[in-house]
Amino acid sequence: MAYVINDSCIACGACVAECPVDAIAEGEPYTIDGDTCIDCGACASACPVDAPNEA
């Protein structure tokens, strides 16, 4: 199950830097490509506002 980013995203970029498979695209809010996401949780651990969550 891939992660998704909710509306609390502040577009800080912390998650992008931590994603090992480059599944996160910039925007407001950022988005995660569900086909690329490996469900590692690195984005959720890096996020200061808990925006990434398991879908």
C-alpha positions as CSV (number, residue, x, y, z in Angstrom):
1,M,0.0,0.0,0.0
2,A,1.5,3.3,-1.1
3,Y,1.7,6.5,1.0
4,V,-0.4,9.6,0.1
5,I,0.1,13.2,1.2
6,N,-2.8,15.0,2.8
7,D,-3.8,18.7,2.7
8,S,-1.7,19.5,5.8
9,C,1.4,19.5,3.5
10,I,3.4,22.7,3.8
11,A,5.5,22.0,0.7
12,C,8.8,22.1,2.7
13,G,10.6,19.4,0.7
14,A,11.7,17.3,3.6
15,C,9.9,14.2,2.3
16,V,11.4,14.6,-1.2
17,A,14.9,14.5,0.2
18,E,14.2,11.3,2.1
19,C,12.4,9.3,-0.6
20,P,14.8,6.6,-1.9
21,V,12.8,6.0,-5.1
22,D,12.0,9.6,-6.1
23,A,8.2,9.0,-5.9
24,I,7.3,12.4,-4.6
25,A,6.5,15.3,-6.9
26,E,6.5,19.0,-5.9
27,G,3.2,20.9,-5.7
28,E,0.8,22.1,-3.1
29,P,0.3,19.6,-1.7
30,Y,3.1,17.4,-2.9
31,T,2.0,14.1,-4.4
32,I,3.3,10.6,-4.2
33,D,3.3,8.3,-7.3
34,G,1.6,5.2,-5.9
35,D,3.2,2.9,-8.6
36,T,6.7,4.0,-7.6
37,C,6.2,4.2,-3.8
38,I,7.7,1.2,-2.0
39,D,5.9,1.9,1.3
40,C,9.1,2.5,3.3
41,G,7.7,5.4,5.4
42,A,10.8,7.6,5.0
43,C,8.6,10.5,3.9
44,A,6.4,10.2,6.9
45,S,9.3,10.1,9.3
46,A,10.8,13.3,7.8
47,C,7.6,15.3,7.6
48,P,7.2,18.0,10.3
49,V,3.4,18.1,9.9
50,D,2.6,14.4,9.5
51,A,1.2,14.9,5.9
52,P,2.2,11.5,4.4
53,N,0.0,8.7,5.5
54,E,-0.6,5.1,4.4
55,A,-3.4,5.0,1.9
